[in-house]
Amino acid sequence: MKAKKILLGLAAGAVALTLAACSGGRGGGDEAAEGENKGALVGIAMPTQQSERWIADGENVKKSLEKLGYKTDLQYANDDIPTQVSQIENMISKGAKALVIASIDGTTLTDVLETAKAQDIPVIAYDRLINGSPNVDYYTTFDNYQVGVQQATSLLTGMGVLTEDGKDNPDAKKEYNVELFAGSPDDNNAKFFWDGAIDTLQPYMDKGVIKVPSKQTEFEQAAILRWLPETAQKRMENLLQLDGDTKLDGVLSPYDGLSIGIISALTSGGYEKNALPTITGQDAEVGSVKSIIAGEQYSSIYKDTRALGDQAVKMVDAVLNGKEPEVNNTKDYDNGEKVVPSYLLDSVIVTKDNYQKILVDSGYYSEDDLK
């Protein structure tokens, strides 16, 4: 009897150990995970320091994670894919317990994410979906289709096709000449921006209210690789030559950096700064907000990267503590291997009329930042 009791006790202990060992990893854990991962290293891979928004994103995520007691390894790859792959490999080698990745090209990380998976390291895709890999656990971003809708809506409003309340303007001209720009083809978000914008503009294009003088209306024709301002400037210069004497009423630009290049091309091409076409943008970067205040660029789309960073940190903290992160979209972000559970945040159109309330009163920028 005594021997039987000892055997039963050993068996029960073995089961308990097995259950404890299986409870960690990518979700569904127990309280032990919190203790094991306290002070864990989190790798943060950002694409570039050439855009002020990515610098702010990286710093926001880093500070928020460190505030919770995590160690961080923040790296910028300067838009070089092999560099980003190498940086992520190094993060894994250093013992990172989670990865937050804003990819340069969302199709080039398959192998390194296999390595992460083999070591049970959860991966959070940050603002740019990582494609072609089943080893992406969660994704946080803004509603990128809606961003495109907002860009197109602000373009229509700025040109006078729509009134401020979004209705067709009875005093609108019969025709508006517009050129179209798209983002980088290796950025999954770029197609969402484009689709939202084109779906909004298409009815007016079909009616002939909006004309594209160059006839370049396909994503591939309008795309700007790596979102480079100088590439956008060169394309705008070429379009001005192609369009001849046609006066443009608007330019759909999906990003502030491109808008700066577009404005440079337009002013060099004979447009006065106080008589530029309606030009859109995205990210509410300081330079473009100043341009909006000066009456050059018409609008930008404000995406509060503080909120985006906070959401990424919440996801990391949840998975490292054996919990399921909060998501609000489980159907739209298919990366070719799986539908990645996602959390989408809202964005806001910023113009000269509301930048003070949206950007300054919220504390995102100070008055001095915009002088």
HUWO-V187044 format. One record per helix or strand. SS is the DSSP state (@ for helix, = for strand). FROM is the first residue (numbers start at 1). TO is the last residue. If there is no record, write none. Layout:
ss:SS from:FROM to:TO
ss:SS from:FROM to:TO
This chain:
ss:@ from:2 to:22
ss:@ from:32 to:37
ss:= from:41 to:46
ss:@ from:52 to:67
ss:= from:71 to:76
ss:@ from:81 to:93
ss:= from:98 to:101
ss:@ from:110 to:118
ss:= from:122 to:126
ss:= from:138 to:142
ss:@ from:144 to:159
ss:= from:162 to:162
ss:= from:168 to:168
ss:= from:176 to:180
ss:= from:182 to:182
ss:@ from:188 to:206
ss:= from:210 to:211
ss:@ from:219 to:222
ss:= from:223 to:223
ss:@ from:225 to:227
ss:@ from:229 to:243
ss:= from:250 to:252
ss:@ from:256 to:268
ss:@ from:273 to:275
ss:= from:278 to:279
ss:@ from:286 to:293
ss:= from:300 to:302
ss:@ from:305 to:320
ss:= from:329 to:329
ss:= from:334 to:334
ss:= from:339 to:339
ss:= from:342 to:345
ss:= from:348 to:350
ss:@ from:355 to:360
ss:@ from:368 to:370
